[in-house]
Amino acid sequence: MLLSNMSRKESTVGEMVNIMSVNVQSLHEFAHHVNMTWSCIACILMGSFLLWQQLGIVASLAGLLVMIIVLPANATASNQCKRLQIKKLKHTDARVKMINEMLNGIKVIKLYAWEIPFRQLITKCRNSELEFLRYIAYFSVIPNFSWVLTPFLVRFESLSRPY
């Protein structure tokens, strides 16, 4: 990565490492989401068609309605995860910056025996970061659970119809 001196003054090493980590993760997720987009659309269309073939238009529309109802809940939970991720990154930047400063001044820290106070500061930063990770995990369960539950609900709706 090539940076000018002016760019290096604007950002710390921790911020640059964090940005690169987020960019790599985004690239990794992009490939997954592109594949999921077309496959989900194909599955929804094929599932609706098969429901229409077997049970009629009412059952296929009801199944499609269940899938449409789930979308806003997933979008809301995903947006909340994104907001929490941004907040978590700020705490991660602060922690990485503190660790970087500690490593740069390790001789002074060892000389004055400041290991315990610095460990406590870093632990405090890490705990606040972990708190956001916990909330992100809670909100990411909602879309995952609903994607697992939706096919069951569509199938359950179609089972209630007499053949």
Secondary structure, DSSP 4 states (H G I P E B T S, - for coil): ----HHHHHHS-HHHHHHHHHHHHHHHHHHHHHHHHHHHHHHHHHHHHHHHHHHH-HHHHHHHHHHHHHHHHHHHHHHHHHHHHHHHHHHHHHHHHHHHHHHHHTHHHHHHTT-HHHHHHHHHHHHHHHHHHHHHHHHHHHHHHHHHHHHHHHHHHHHHTS--
